[in-house]
Amino acid sequence: MASTAEATREGWGGGRRHGPPTEEESRQHEAEFKQAFIEEYHKRHGDALISAEQTWELYQAVEEQWHAKMKERHHRPSHSRSPPSHHGSHSPHRDGPPSHHGSHSPHHSGPHHFEEKRKEIQSALHEDFQKDFTTSYGNTKVNADQAWLLIQKVQHNKHEKWQADRQKHGHGPGKHGRHSPPPPHQ
């Protein structure tokens, strides 16, 4: 029987099983992201209070770092041919399925559509964040814990927006042509 740590390591490491993350994996992911956010907050701002714009910029920076870390974890499976660090900057090419639906190349329509959708969702999330910040704190500044509570809500909203978009376009829960069962409704 695999331990929780082994299941989590498998879920977020090189041996990722197909399908949506388990509840335990989701909790682990959130805990790791929170730790990264709080650490970056203290690295940049110490114990100082920060504004809404500083909170959003911090979130964006941590999210970029987080996605790079996750991408590295997912591209470092034991069957990988070479480590990603020897290729200079990131490569947009993946070892995914060779074709997308429609007549467009997956290197043009897929990533472009994904990037447009990501920008659209980020813009909506930023608006929601600004409203939540103003409603909760007005024009005052917040500490690390208060900032995290706002970002936690952004993370939740982001997940919901991506799920709604995938369902709206008739895509399964997996993105980029991955085959996985639908996530459980909560």
Secondary structure, DSSP 8 states (H G I E B T S, - for coil): ---HHHHHHHHHSTT--SSS--HHHHHHHHHHHHHHHHHHHHHHHTT--B-HHHHHHHHHHHHHHHHHHHHHHHT--TT-SS-GGGGSS--S--SS-S--SSSS-TTTHHHHHHHHHHHHHHHHHHHHHHHHHHHHHTT--B-HHHHHHHHHHHHHHHHHHHHHHHHHTT--SSSTT---------
